[in-house]
Amino acid sequence: MSARNLSPLAIERLAIRRFAAKHGRTWAKATKRERAAWLARTEPCIREEHGIAPGAEWRGGDWQAPQQADLFDLIDTPEVTA
């Protein structure tokens, strides 16, 4: 699976599968504290494995650099059309 199609939901699902594999119990049996701690530790690792920058944001179905403008959204603005 490449970073291009690894959505935030896919990252969470992968983290949940890793939790079950490591702890031998289901995600449903984990406490809220355990879930939050596991996701906080595991998500950055999964993002790094798939080449997703730590500060990247999921927008429009793809990862983008933080605070990067989507140029297609700017086409109809007066500054661009003038």
PDB file with SEQRES, HELIX, SHEET and CRYST1 records, atoms N, CA, C and O in Angstrom:
SEQRES   1 A   82  MET SER ALA ARG ASN LEU SER PRO LEU ALA ILE GLU ARG          
SEQRES   2 A   82  LEU ALA ILE ARG ARG PHE ALA ALA LYS HIS GLY ARG THR          
SEQRES   3 A   82  TRP ALA LYS ALA THR LYS ARG GLU ARG ALA ALA TRP LEU          
SEQRES   4 A   82  ALA ARG THR GLU PRO CYS ILE ARG GLU GLU HIS GLY ILE          
SEQRES   5 A   82  ALA PRO GLY ALA GLU TRP ARG GLY GLY ASP TRP GLN ALA          
SEQRES   6 A   82  PRO GLN GLN ALA ASP LEU PHE ASP LEU ILE ASP THR PRO          
SEQRES   7 A   82  GLU VAL THR ALA                                              
HELIX    1 AA1 ALA A    3  ASN A    5  5                                   3    
HELIX    2 AA2 PRO A    8  HIS A   23  1                                  16    
HELIX    3 AA3 TRP A   27  LYS A   29  5                                   3    
HELIX    4 AA4 LYS A   32  GLU A   49  1                                  18    
HELIX    5 AA5 LEU A   71  LEU A   74  5                                   4    
HELIX    6 AA6 PRO A   78  THR A   81  1                                   4    
SHEET    1 AA1 2 GLU A  57  ARG A  59  0                                        
SHEET    2 AA1 2 ASP A  62  GLN A  64 -1                                        
CRYST1    1.000    1.000    1.000  90.00  90.00  90.00 P 1           1          
ATOM      1  N   MET A   1       0.855  -1.177   0.000  1.00  0.00           N  
ATOM      2  CA  MET A   1       0.000   0.000   0.000  1.00  0.00           C  
ATOM      3  C   MET A   1       0.896   1.233   0.000  1.00  0.00           C  
ATOM      4  O   MET A   1       1.779   1.365   0.848  1.00  0.00           O  
ATOM      5  N   SER A   2       0.674   2.113  -0.928  1.00  0.00           N  
ATOM      6  CA  SER A   2       1.507   3.315  -1.004  1.00  0.00           C  
ATOM      7  C   SER A   2       0.893   4.435  -0.179  1.00  0.00           C  
ATOM      8  O   SER A   2      -0.259   4.357   0.246  1.00  0.00           O  
ATOM      9  N   ALA A   3       1.683   5.471   0.037  1.00  0.00           N  
ATOM     10  CA  ALA A   3       1.204   6.613   0.818  1.00  0.00           C  
ATOM     11  C   ALA A   3       0.044   7.298   0.108  1.00  0.00           C  
ATOM     12  O   ALA A   3      -0.823   7.877   0.762  1.00  0.00           O  
ATOM     13  N   ARG A   4       0.018   7.241  -1.197  1.00  0.00           N  
ATOM     14  CA  ARG A   4      -1.022   7.924  -1.955  1.00  0.00           C  
ATOM     15  C   ARG A   4      -2.419   7.455  -1.554  1.00  0.00           C  
ATOM     16  O   ARG A   4      -3.330   8.274  -1.436  1.00  0.00           O  
ATOM     17  N   ASN A   5      -2.601   6.167  -1.346  1.00  0.00           N  
ATOM     18  CA  ASN A   5      -3.945   5.677  -1.032  1.00  0.00           C  
ATOM     19  C   ASN A   5      -4.089   5.257   0.429  1.00  0.00           C  
ATOM     20  O   ASN A   5      -5.041   4.558   0.779  1.00  0.00           O  
ATOM     21  N   LEU A   6      -3.166   5.669   1.276  1.00  0.00           N  
ATOM     22  CA  LEU A   6      -3.247   5.340   2.697  1.00  0.00           C  
ATOM     23  C   LEU A   6      -3.889   6.528   3.421  1.00  0.00           C  
ATOM     24  O   LEU A   6      -3.200   7.456   3.846  1.00  0.00           O  
ATOM     25  N   SER A   7      -5.184   6.484   3.550  1.00  0.00           N  
ATOM     26  CA  SER A   7      -5.941   7.575   4.168  1.00  0.00           C  
ATOM     27  C   SER A   7      -5.762   7.541   5.687  1.00  0.00           C  
ATOM     28  O   SER A   7      -5.250   6.560   6.227  1.00  0.00           O  
ATOM     29  N   PRO A   8      -6.177   8.603   6.379  1.00  0.00           N  
ATOM     30  CA  PRO A   8      -6.127   8.568   7.844  1.00  0.00           C  
ATOM     31  C   PRO A   8      -6.904   7.391   8.429  1.00  0.00           C  
ATOM     32  O   PRO A   8      -6.480   6.800   9.422  1.00  0.00           O  
ATOM     33  N   LEU A   9      -8.023   7.053   7.826  1.00  0.00           N  
ATOM     34  CA  LEU A   9      -8.802   5.907   8.303  1.00  0.00           C  
ATOM     35  C   LEU A   9      -8.024   4.610   8.101  1.00  0.00           C  
ATOM     36  O   LEU A   9      -8.053   3.730   8.961  1.00  0.00           O  
ATOM     37  N   ALA A  10      -7.337   4.486   6.984  1.00  0.00           N  
ATOM     38  CA  ALA A  10      -6.526   3.293   6.725  1.00  0.00           C  
ATOM     39  C   ALA A  10      -5.375   3.195   7.722  1.00  0.00           C  
ATOM     40  O   ALA A  10      -5.024   2.100   8.159  1.00  0.00           O  
ATOM     41  N   ILE A  11      -4.786   4.336   8.083  1.00  0.00           N  
ATOM     42  CA  ILE A  11      -3.723   4.340   9.084  1.00  0.00           C  
ATOM     43  C   ILE A  11      -4.264   3.854  10.420  1.00  0.00           C  
ATOM     44  O   ILE A  11      -3.619   3.058  11.102  1.00  0.00           O  
ATOM     45  N   GLU A  12      -5.446   4.330  10.796  1.00  0.00           N  
ATOM     46  CA  GLU A  12      -6.054   3.908  12.062  1.00  0.00           C  
ATOM     47  C   GLU A  12      -6.355   2.416  12.051  1.00  0.00           C  
ATOM     48  O   GLU A  12      -6.113   1.727  13.042  1.00  0.00           O  
ATOM     49  N   ARG A  13      -6.875   1.918  10.952  1.00  0.00           N  
ATOM     50  CA  ARG A  13      -7.184   0.485  10.862  1.00  0.00           C  
ATOM     51  C   ARG A  13      -5.920  -0.366  10.964  1.00  0.00           C  
ATOM     52  O   ARG A  13      -5.925  -1.421  11.599  1.00  0.00           O  
ATOM     53  N   LEU A  14      -4.845   0.092  10.339  1.00  0.00           N  
ATOM     54  CA  LEU A  14      -3.578  -0.629  10.422  1.00  0.00           C  
ATOM     55  C   LEU A  14      -3.058  -0.631  11.860  1.00  0.00           C  
ATOM     56  O   LEU A  14      -2.543  -1.642  12.336  1.00  0.00           O  
ATOM     57  N   ALA A  15      -3.193   0.494  12.543  1.00  0.00           N  
ATOM     58  CA  ALA A  15      -2.783   0.583  13.945  1.00  0.00           C  
ATOM     59  C   ALA A  15      -3.604  -0.372  14.811  1.00  0.00           C  
ATOM     60  O   ALA A  15      -3.067  -1.002  15.721  1.00  0.00           O  
ATOM     61  N   ILE A  16      -4.889  -0.478  14.534  1.00  0.00           N  
ATOM     62  CA  ILE A  16      -5.757  -1.378  15.296  1.00  0.00           C  
ATOM     63  C   ILE A  16      -5.345  -2.832  15.074  1.00  0.00           C  
ATOM     64  O   ILE A  16      -5.316  -3.619  16.020  1.00  0.00           O  
ATOM     65  N   ARG A  17      -5.028  -3.192  13.829  1.00  0.00           N  
ATOM     66  CA  ARG A  17      -4.579  -4.555  13.548  1.00  0.00           C  
ATOM     67  C   ARG A  17      -3.272  -4.862  14.269  1.00  0.00           C  
ATOM     68  O   ARG A  17      -3.077  -5.965  14.778  1.00  0.00           O  
ATOM     69  N   ARG A  18      -2.382  -3.876  14.307  1.00  0.00           N  
ATOM     70  CA  ARG A  18      -1.106  -4.070  15.001  1.00  0.00           C  
ATOM     71  C   ARG A  18      -1.315  -4.223  16.505  1.00  0.00           C  
ATOM     72  O   ARG A  18      -0.601  -4.981  17.161  1.00  0.00           O  
ATOM     73  N   PHE A  19      -2.292  -3.504  17.048  1.00  0.00           N  
ATOM     74  CA  PHE A  19      -2.610  -3.631  18.468  1.00  0.00           C  
ATOM     75  C   PHE A  19      -3.039  -5.062  18.784  1.00  0.00           C  
ATOM     76  O   PHE A  19      -2.552  -5.677  19.733  1.00  0.00           O  
ATOM     77  N   ALA A  20      -3.955  -5.577  17.973  1.00  0.00           N  
ATOM     78  CA  ALA A  20      -4.455  -6.940  18.200  1.00  0.00           C  
ATOM     79  C   ALA A  20      -3.334  -7.959  18.068  1.00  0.00           C  
ATOM     80  O   ALA A  20      -3.263  -8.915  18.840  1.00  0.00           O  
ATOM     81  N   ALA A  21      -2.461  -7.755  17.093  1.00  0.00           N  
ATOM     82  CA  ALA A  21      -1.360  -8.694  16.881  1.00  0.00           C  
ATOM     83  C   ALA A  21      -0.364  -8.662  18.051  1.00  0.00           C  
ATOM     84  O   ALA A  21       0.148  -9.702  18.464  1.00  0.00           O  
ATOM     85  N   LYS A  22      -0.102  -7.484  18.568  1.00  0.00           N  
ATOM     86  CA  LYS A  22       0.881  -7.363  19.647  1.00  0.00           C  
ATOM     87  C   LYS A  22       0.326  -7.809  20.998  1.00  0.00           C  
ATOM     88  O   LYS A  22       1.014  -8.490  21.759  1.00  0.00           O  
ATOM     89  N   HIS A  23      -0.910  -7.430  21.294  1.00  0.00           N  
ATOM     90  CA  HIS A  23      -1.460  -7.675  22.623  1.00  0.00           C  
ATOM     91  C   HIS A  23      -2.315  -8.933  22.722  1.00  0.00           C  
ATOM     92  O   HIS A  23      -2.654  -9.364  23.824  1.00  0.00           O  
ATOM     93  N   GLY A  24      -2.663  -9.521  21.591  1.00  0.00           N  
ATOM     94  CA  GLY A  24      -3.449 -10.745  21.615  1.00  0.00           C  
ATOM     95  C   GLY A  24      -4.886 -10.555  22.070  1.00  0.00           C  
ATOM     96  O   GLY A  24      -5.535 -11.514  22.488  1.00  0.00           O  
ATOM     97  N   ARG A  25      -5.386  -9.341  21.993  1.00  0.00           N  
ATOM     98  CA  ARG A  25      -6.794  -9.080  22.327  1.00  0.00           C  
ATOM     99  C   ARG A  25      -7.343  -8.027  21.379  1.00  0.00           C  
ATOM    100  O   ARG A  25      -6.594  -7.304  20.722  1.00  0.00           O  
ATOM    101  N   THR A  26      -8.642  -7.959  21.326  1.00  0.00           N  
ATOM    102  CA  THR A  26      -9.267  -7.069  20.352  1.00  0.00           C  
ATOM    103  C   THR A  26      -9.210  -5.609  20.806  1.00  0.00           C  
ATOM    104  O   THR A  26      -9.026  -5.301  21.984  1.00  0.00           O  
ATOM    105  N   TRP A  27      -9.373  -4.748  19.845  1.00  0.00           N  
ATOM    106  CA  TRP A  27      -9.401  -3.301  20.085  1.00  0.00           C  
ATOM    107  C   TRP A  27     -10.565  -2.931  20.991  1.00  0.00           C  
ATOM    108  O   TRP A  27     -10.454  -2.013  21.803  1.00  0.00           O  
ATOM    109  N   ALA A  28     -11.672  -3.635  20.857  1.00  0.00           N  
ATOM    110  CA  ALA A  28     -12.867  -3.354  21.651  1.00  0.00           C  
ATOM    111  C   ALA A  28     -12.630  -3.581  23.149  1.00  0.00           C  
ATOM    112  O   ALA A  28     -13.299  -2.972  23.984  1.00  0.00           O  
ATOM    113  N   LYS A  29     -11.691  -4.444  23.483  1.00  0.00           N  
ATOM    114  CA  LYS A  29     -11.408  -4.723  24.892  1.00  0.00           C  
ATOM    115  C   LYS A  29     -10.371  -3.772  25.485  1.00  0.00           C  
ATOM    116  O   LYS A  29     -10.091  -3.829  26.682  1.00  0.00           O  
ATOM    117  N   ALA A  30      -9.805  -2.908  24.662  1.00  0.00           N  
ATOM    118  CA  ALA A  30      -8.827  -1.929  25.156  1.00  0.00           C  
ATOM    119  C   ALA A  30      -9.577  -0.750  25.780  1.00  0.00           C  
ATOM    120  O   ALA A  30     -10.664  -0.386  25.332  1.00  0.00           O  
ATOM    121  N   THR A  31      -8.986  -0.164  26.808  1.00  0.00           N  
ATOM    122  CA  THR A  31      -9.594   1.018  27.423  1.00  0.00           C  
ATOM    123  C   THR A  31      -9.372   2.239  26.527  1.00  0.00           C  
ATOM    124  O   THR A  31      -8.538   2.211  25.622  1.00  0.00           O  
ATOM    125  N   LYS A  32     -10.111   3.286  26.783  1.00  0.00           N  
ATOM    126  CA  LYS A  32      -9.947   4.513  26.001  1.00  0.00           C  
ATOM    127  C   LYS A  32      -8.529   5.051  26.138  1.00  0.00           C  
ATOM    128  O   LYS A  32      -7.948   5.545  25.172  1.00  0.00           O  
ATOM    129  N   ARG A  33      -7.981   4.953  27.327  1.00  0.00           N  
ATOM    130  CA  ARG A  33      -6.606   5.426  27.571  1.00  0.00           C  
ATOM    131  C   ARG A  33      -5.600   4.602  26.756  1.00  0.00           C  
ATOM    132  O   ARG A  33      -4.682   5.157  26.151  1.00  0.00           O  
ATOM    133  N   GLU A  34      -5.781   3.274  26.746  1.00  0.00           N  
ATOM    134  CA  GLU A  34      -4.894   2.404  25.963  1.00  0.00           C  
ATOM    135  C   GLU A  34      -4.995   2.713  24.471  1.00  0.00           C  
ATOM    136  O   GLU A  34      -3.986   2.758  23.768  1.00  0.00           O  
ATOM    137  N   ARG A  35      -6.209   2.922  24.000  1.00  0.00           N  
ATOM    138  CA  ARG A  35      -6.413   3.233  22.580  1.00  0.00           C  
ATOM    139  C   ARG A  35      -5.720   4.534  22.197  1.00  0.00           C  
ATOM    140  O   ARG A  35      -5.004   4.595  21.198  1.00  0.00           O  
ATOM    141  N   ALA A  36      -5.934   5.565  22.992  1.00  0.00           N  
ATOM    142  CA  ALA A  36      -5.335   6.871  22.694  1.00  0.00           C  
ATOM    143  C   ALA A  36      -3.811   6.792  22.713  1.00  0.00           C  
ATOM    144  O   ALA A  36      -3.146   7.351  21.841  1.00  0.00           O  
ATOM    145  N   ALA A  37      -3.261   6.100  23.705  1.00  0.00           N  
ATOM    146  CA  ALA A  37      -1.806   5.970  23.808  1.00  0.00           C  
ATOM    147  C   ALA A  37      -1.247   5.175  22.630  1.00  0.00           C  
ATOM    148  O   ALA A  37      -0.212   5.536  22.069  1.00  0.00           O  
ATOM    149  N   TRP A  38      -1.930   4.098  22.258  1.00  0.00           N  
ATOM    150  CA  TRP A  38      -1.459   3.268  21.153  1.00  0.00           C  
ATOM    151  C   TRP A  38      -1.477   4.054  19.846  1.00  0.00           C  
ATOM    152  O   TRP A  38      -0.507   4.027  19.089  1.00  0.00           O  
ATOM    153  N   LEU A  39      -2.571   4.749  19.581  1.00  0.00           N  
ATOM    154  CA  LEU A  39      -2.652   5.529  18.342  1.00  0.00           C  
ATOM    155  C   LEU A  39      -1.601   6.633  18.310  1.00  0.00           C  
ATOM    156  O   LEU A  39      -1.009   6.895  17.263  1.00  0.00           O  
ATOM    157  N   ALA A  40      -1.366   7.276  19.442  1.00  0.00           N  
ATOM    158  CA  ALA A  40      -0.378   8.353  19.508  1.00  0.00           C  
ATOM    159  C   ALA A  40       1.030   7.825  19.214  1.00  0.00           C  
ATOM    160  O   ALA A  40       1.837   8.525  18.602  1.00  0.00           O  
ATOM    161  N   ARG A  41       1.325   6.607  19.644  1.00  0.00           N  
ATOM    162  CA  ARG A  41       2.651   6.024  19.395  1.00  0.00           C  
ATOM    163  C   ARG A  41       2.763   5.424  18.005  1.00  0.00           C  
ATOM    164  O   ARG A  41       3.811   5.524  17.368  1.00  0.00           O  
ATOM    165  N   THR A  42       1.697   4.806  17.533  1.00  0.00           N  
ATOM    166  CA  THR A  42       1.758   4.017  16.309  1.00  0.00           C  
ATOM    167  C   THR A  42       1.556   4.832  15.039  1.00  0.00           C  
ATOM    168  O   THR A  42       2.207   4.562  14.030  1.00  0.00           O  
ATOM    169  N   GLU A  43       0.666   5.826  15.066  1.00  0.00           N  
ATOM    170  CA  GLU A  43       0.382   6.586  13.848  1.00  0.00           C  
ATOM    171  C   GLU A  43       1.634   7.224  13.245  1.00  0.00           C  
ATOM    172  O   GLU A  43       1.836   7.097  12.037  1.00  0.00           O  
ATOM    173  N   PRO A  44       2.490   7.906  14.022  1.00  0.00           N  
ATOM    174  CA  PRO A  44       3.692   8.486  13.416  1.00  0.00           C  
ATOM    175  C   PRO A  44       4.609   7.431  12.779  1.00  0.00           C  
ATOM    176  O   PRO A  44       5.237   7.693  11.754  1.00  0.00           O  
ATOM    177  N   CYS A  45       4.682   6.263  13.376  1.00  0.00           N  
ATOM    178  CA  CYS A  45       5.511   5.182  12.825  1.00  0.00           C  
ATOM    179  C   CYS A  45       4.961   4.698  11.481  1.00  0.00           C  
ATOM    180  O   CYS A  45       5.715   4.493  10.529  1.00  0.00           O  
ATOM    181  N   ILE A  46       3.653   4.520  11.416  1.00  0.00           N  
ATOM    182  CA  ILE A  46       3.018   4.060  10.179  1.00  0.00           C  
ATOM    183  C   ILE A  46       3.188   5.114   9.090  1.00  0.00           C  
ATOM    184  O   ILE A  46       3.491   4.781   7.943  1.00  0.00           O  
ATOM    185  N   ARG A  47       2.995   6.382   9.444  1.00  0.00           N  
ATOM    186  CA  ARG A  47       3.174   7.451   8.458  1.00  0.00           C  
ATOM    187  C   ARG A  47       4.596   7.464   7.922  1.00  0.00           C  
ATOM    188  O   ARG A  47       4.811   7.639   6.723  1.00  0.00           O  
ATOM    189  N   GLU A  48       5.565   7.278   8.807  1.00  0.00           N  
ATOM    190  CA  GLU A  48       6.968   7.264   8.382  1.00  0.00           C  
ATOM    191  C   GLU A  48       7.248   6.068   7.463  1.00  0.00           C  
ATOM    192  O   GLU A  48       7.938   6.211   6.453  1.00  0.00           O  
ATOM    193  N   GLU A  49       6.720   4.901   7.807  1.00  0.00           N  
ATOM    194  CA  GLU A  49       6.913   3.703   6.992  1.00  0.00           C  
ATOM    195  C   GLU A  49       6.401   3.890   5.571  1.00  0.00           C  
ATOM    196  O   GLU A  49       6.954   3.330   4.625  1.00  0.00           O  
ATOM    197  N   HIS A  50       5.345   4.676   5.428  1.00  0.00           N  
ATOM    198  CA  HIS A  50       4.722   4.865   4.123  1.00  0.00           C  
ATOM    199  C   HIS A  50       5.119   6.173   3.454  1.00  0.00           C  
ATOM    200  O   HIS A  50       4.539   6.557   2.438  1.00  0.00           O  
ATOM    201  N   GLY A  51       6.102   6.854   4.020  1.00  0.00           N  
ATOM    202  CA  GLY A  51       6.631   8.059   3.384  1.00  0.00           C  
ATOM    203  C   GLY A  51       5.731   9.268   3.492  1.00  0.00           C  
ATOM    204  O   GLY A  51       5.789  10.153   2.638  1.00  0.00           O  
ATOM    205  N   ILE A  52       4.904   9.333   4.513  1.00  0.00           N  
ATOM    206  CA  ILE A  52       4.019  10.468   4.727  1.00  0.00           C  
ATOM    207  C   ILE A  52       4.686  11.401   5.720  1.00  0.00           C  
ATOM    208  O   ILE A  52       5.002  10.996   6.839  1.00  0.00           O  
ATOM    209  N   ALA A  53       4.902  12.637   5.327  1.00  0.00           N  
ATOM    210  CA  ALA A  53       5.578  13.605   6.186  1.00  0.00           C  
ATOM    211  C   ALA A  53       4.801  13.792   7.484  1.00  0.00           C  
ATOM    212  O   ALA A  53       3.571  13.734   7.487  1.00  0.00           O  
ATOM    213  N   PRO A  54       5.512  14.015   8.582  1.00  0.00           N  
ATOM    214  CA  PRO A  54       4.828  14.160   9.883  1.00  0.00           C  
ATOM    215  C   PRO A  54       3.779  15.275   9.901  1.00  0.00           C  
ATOM    216  O   PRO A  54       2.741  15.125  10.546  1.00  0.00           O  
ATOM    217  N   GLY A  55       4.021  16.366   9.222  1.00  0.00           N  
ATOM    218  CA  GLY A  55       3.075  17.477   9.248  1.00  0.00           C  
ATOM    219  C   GLY A  55       2.080  17.476   8.107  1.00  0.00           C  
ATOM    220  O   GLY A  55       1.276  18.401   7.995  1.00  0.00           O  
ATOM    221  N   ALA A  56       2.112  16.462   7.256  1.00  0.00           N  
ATOM    222  CA  ALA A  56       1.225  16.416   6.093  1.00  0.00           C  
ATOM    223  C   ALA A  56      -0.237  16.358   6.531  1.00  0.00           C  
ATOM    224  O   ALA A  56      -0.578  15.765   7.554  1.00  0.00           O  
ATOM    225  N   GLU A  57      -1.081  16.985   5.732  1.00  0.00           N  
ATOM    226  CA  GLU A  57      -2.528  17.027   6.009  1.00  0.00           C  
ATOM    227  C   GLU A  57      -3.272  16.292   4.907  1.00  0.00           C  
ATOM    228  O   GLU A  57      -2.886  16.355   3.739  1.00  0.00           O  
ATOM    229  N   TRP A  58      -4.327  15.603   5.276  1.00  0.00           N  
ATOM    230  CA  TRP A  58      -5.168  14.875   4.326  1.00  0.00           C  
ATOM    231  C   TRP A  58      -6.224  15.840   3.800  1.00  0.00           C  
ATOM    232  O   TRP A  58      -7.105  16.270   4.544  1.00  0.00           O  
ATOM    233  N   ARG A  59      -6.133  16.177   2.519  1.00  0.00           N  
ATOM    234  CA  ARG A  59      -7.114  17.078   1.894  1.00  0.00           C  
ATOM    235  C   ARG A  59      -7.382  16.610   0.482  1.00  0.00           C  
ATOM    236  O   ARG A  59      -6.460  16.275  -0.261  1.00  0.00           O  
ATOM    237  N   GLY A  60      -8.634  16.590   0.123  1.00  0.00           N  
ATOM    238  CA  GLY A  60      -9.007  16.247  -1.243  1.00  0.00           C  
ATOM    239  C   GLY A  60      -8.601  14.847  -1.668  1.00  0.00           C  
ATOM    240  O   GLY A  60      -8.374  14.602  -2.853  1.00  0.00           O  
ATOM    241  N   GLY A  61      -8.507  13.936  -0.728  1.00  0.00           N  
ATOM    242  CA  GLY A  61      -8.175  12.558  -1.061  1.00  0.00           C  
ATOM    243  C   GLY A  61      -6.690  12.295  -1.238  1.00  0.00           C  
ATOM    244  O   GLY A  61      -6.311  11.273  -1.810  1.00  0.00           O  
ATOM    245  N   ASP A  62      -5.838  13.201  -0.756  1.00  0.00           N  
ATOM    246  CA  ASP A  62      -4.389  13.007  -0.875  1.00  0.00           C  
ATOM    247  C   ASP A  62      -3.678  13.762   0.237  1.00  0.00           C  
ATOM    248  O   ASP A  62      -4.250  14.664   0.849  1.00  0.00           O  
ATOM    249  N   TRP A  63      -2.438  13.394   0.495  1.00  0.00           N  
ATOM    250  CA  TRP A  63      -1.637  14.064   1.507  1.00  0.00           C  
ATOM    251  C   TRP A  63      -0.990  15.297   0.905  1.00  0.00           C  
ATOM    252  O   TRP A  63      -0.453  15.240  -0.201  1.00  0.00           O  
ATOM    253  N   GLN A  64      -1.038  16.410   1.619  1.00  0.00           N  
ATOM    254  CA  GLN A  64      -0.436  17.652   1.170  1.00  0.00           C  
ATOM    255  C   GLN A  64       0.384  18.254   2.291  1.00  0.00           C  
ATOM    256  O   GLN A  64       0.119  18.030   3.472  1.00  0.00           O  
ATOM    257  N   ALA A  65       1.392  19.026   1.893  1.00  0.00           N  
ATOM    258  CA  ALA A  65       2.223  19.697   2.889  1.00  0.00           C  
ATOM    259  C   ALA A  65       1.347  20.631   3.714  1.00  0.00           C  
ATOM    260  O   ALA A  65       0.368  21.169   3.197  1.00  0.00           O  
ATOM    261  N   PRO A  66       1.678  20.832   4.984  1.00  0.00           N  
ATOM    262  CA  PRO A  66       0.843  21.706   5.817  1.00  0.00           C  
ATOM    263  C   PRO A  66       0.820  23.125   5.282  1.00  0.00           C  
ATOM    264  O   PRO A  66       1.839  23.654   4.840  1.00  0.00           O  
ATOM    265  N   GLN A  67      -0.341  23.726   5.327  1.00  0.00           N  
ATOM    266  CA  GLN A  67      -0.577  25.104   4.914  1.00  0.00           C  
ATOM    267  C   GLN A  67      -0.239  25.351   3.449  1.00  0.00           C  
ATOM    268  O   GLN A  67       0.023  26.488   3.056  1.00  0.00           O  
ATOM    269  N   GLN A  68      -0.244  24.308   2.647  1.00  0.00           N  
ATOM    270  CA  GLN A  68      -0.001  24.450   1.214  1.00  0.00           C  
ATOM    271  C   GLN A  68      -1.335  24.700   0.523  1.00  0.00           C  
ATOM    272  O   GLN A  68      -2.303  23.976   0.753  1.00  0.00           O  
ATOM    273  N   ALA A  69      -1.385  25.715  -0.315  1.00  0.00           N  
ATOM    274  CA  ALA A  69      -2.616  26.027  -1.038  1.00  0.00           C  
ATOM    275  C   ALA A  69      -2.778  25.049  -2.192  1.00  0.00           C  
ATOM    276  O   ALA A  69      -1.806  24.682  -2.853  1.00  0.00           O  
ATOM    277  N   ASP A  70      -3.995  24.641  -2.420  1.00  0.00           N  
ATOM    278  CA  ASP A  70      -4.309  23.818  -3.578  1.00  0.00           C  
ATOM    279  C   ASP A  70      -4.503  24.768  -4.753  1.00  0.00           C  
ATOM    280  O   ASP A  70      -5.444  25.562  -4.758  1.00  0.00           O  
ATOM    281  N   LEU A  71      -3.631  24.695  -5.737  1.00  0.00           N  
ATOM    282  CA  LEU A  71      -3.651  25.663  -6.832  1.00  0.00           C  
ATOM    283  C   LEU A  71      -4.950  25.621  -7.620  1.00  0.00           C  
ATOM    284  O   LEU A  71      -5.368  26.646  -8.159  1.00  0.00           O  
ATOM    285  N   PHE A  72      -5.596  24.473  -7.702  1.00  0.00           N  
ATOM    286  CA  PHE A  72      -6.846  24.393  -8.442  1.00  0.00           C  
ATOM    287  C   PHE A  72      -7.962  25.169  -7.735  1.00  0.00           C  
ATOM    288  O   PHE A  72      -8.900  25.633  -8.384  1.00  0.00           O  
ATOM    289  N   ASP A  73      -7.865  25.308  -6.436  1.00  0.00           N  
ATOM    290  CA  ASP A  73      -8.847  26.108  -5.695  1.00  0.00           C  
ATOM    291  C   ASP A  73      -8.642  27.601  -5.934  1.00  0.00           C  
ATOM    292  O   ASP A  73      -9.554  28.392  -5.694  1.00  0.00           O  
ATOM    293  N   LEU A  74      -7.468  27.994  -6.400  1.00  0.00           N  
ATOM    294  CA  LEU A  74      -7.166  29.407  -6.584  1.00  0.00           C  
ATOM    295  C   LEU A  74      -7.478  29.918  -7.991  1.00  0.00           C  
ATOM    296  O   LEU A  74      -7.375  31.119  -8.240  1.00  0.00           O  
ATOM    297  N   ILE A  75      -7.852  29.046  -8.900  1.00  0.00           N  
ATOM    298  CA  ILE A  75      -8.053  29.442 -10.295  1.00  0.00           C  
ATOM    299  C   ILE A  75      -9.115  30.532 -10.440  1.00  0.00           C  
ATOM    300  O   ILE A  75      -8.955  31.432 -11.264  1.00  0.00           O  
ATOM    301  N   ASP A  76     -10.180  30.473  -9.670  1.00  0.00           N  
ATOM    302  CA  ASP A  76     -11.269  31.427  -9.819  1.00  0.00           C  
ATOM    303  C   ASP A  76     -11.123  32.660  -8.959  1.00  0.00           C  
ATOM    304  O   ASP A  76     -12.045  33.475  -8.920  1.00  0.00           O  
ATOM    305  N   THR A  77     -10.020  32.838  -8.275  1.00  0.00           N  
ATOM    306  CA  THR A  77      -9.838  34.035  -7.454  1.00  0.00           C  
ATOM    307  C   THR A  77      -9.391  35.195  -8.324  1.00  0.00           C  
ATOM    308  O   THR A  77      -8.696  34.987  -9.319  1.00  0.00           O  
ATOM    309  N   PRO A  78      -9.781  36.423  -7.965  1.00  0.00           N  
ATOM    310  CA  PRO A  78      -9.454  37.592  -8.781  1.00  0.00           C  
ATOM    311  C   PRO A  78      -7.943  37.787  -9.015  1.00  0.00           C  
ATOM    312  O   PRO A  78      -7.539  38.271 -10.072  1.00  0.00           O  
ATOM    313  N   GLU A  79      -7.126  37.416  -8.047  1.00  0.00           N  
ATOM    314  CA  GLU A  79      -5.687  37.610  -8.195  1.00  0.00           C  
ATOM    315  C   GLU A  79      -5.120  36.750  -9.307  1.00  0.00           C  
ATOM    316  O   GLU A  79      -4.169  37.149  -9.980  1.00  0.00           O  
ATOM    317  N   VAL A  80      -5.695  35.570  -9.507  1.00  0.00           N  
ATOM    318  CA  VAL A  80      -5.189  34.639 -10.510  1.00  0.00           C  
ATOM    319  C   VAL A  80      -5.744  34.961 -11.884  1.00  0.00           C  
ATOM    320  O   VAL A  80      -5.019  34.859 -12.873  1.00  0.00           O  
ATOM    321  N   THR A  81      -7.002  35.343 -11.974  1.00  0.00           N  
ATOM    322  CA  THR A  81      -7.637  35.597 -13.267  1.00  0.00           C  
ATOM    323  C   THR A  81      -7.286  36.958 -13.835  1.00  0.00           C  
ATOM    324  O   THR A  81      -7.499  37.184 -15.026  1.00  0.00           O  
ATOM    325  N   ALA A  82      -6.761  37.868 -13.044  1.00  0.00           N  
ATOM    326  CA  ALA A  82      -6.445  39.211 -13.532  1.00  0.00           C  
ATOM    327  C   ALA A  82      -5.177  39.231 -14.333  1.00  0.00           C  
ATOM    328  O   ALA A  82      -4.770  40.288 -14.817  1.00  0.00           O  
TER     329      ALA A  82                                                      
END                                                                             
